[in-house]
Amino acid sequence: MSIIHIDDLLDEDPRGLYHDIGTPAFANMAVGFQAAGIEANAWSTASKNIKPAIFRRLSMMALTRAFGQYLDSQNLSMRLHIGVWAN
């Protein structure tokens, strides 16, 4: 959920919920969803071998989103130069 909400906000999606509740509340809600995922893993009964992998996956999702949003803010030649295309 947090990835979709943050993407909607940064891309100024005309269908984004932030139009209804306001940008500050929407941004806080998106971060709250991300924190909820981290907390759910922290409190889960998953094995000690699995939890680090889940934390890493959550972290990589956030990093990938941030990098993708950065690429979205750059021009096409920048995307092609580094060999990455992000939506």
ZIDA-V76265 format. One line per field, one symbol per residue. ss: DSSP state (H for helix, E for strand, C for the rest). psi: psi as a letter, one per 20 degrees, with the letter a starting at -180 (. if undefined). burial: + if it has 16 or more other C-alpha atoms within 10 Angstrom, else -. Layout:
ss: ???
psi: ???
burial: ???
//
This chain:
ss: CHHHHHHHHHCCCCCCCHHHHCHHHHHHHHHHHHHHHHHHHHHCCCCHHHHHHHHHHHHHHHHHHHHHHHHHCCCHHHHHHHCCCCC
psi: ghggghggghjlpiiqhhhhiqgghgghgghggghhgghhghirjqqhhhghhgggggghgggggggghghhirrhhgghgikqoq.
burial: -++-+++++------+-+-------++-++---+---+--+---------+--++--+------+--++-++---------------
//
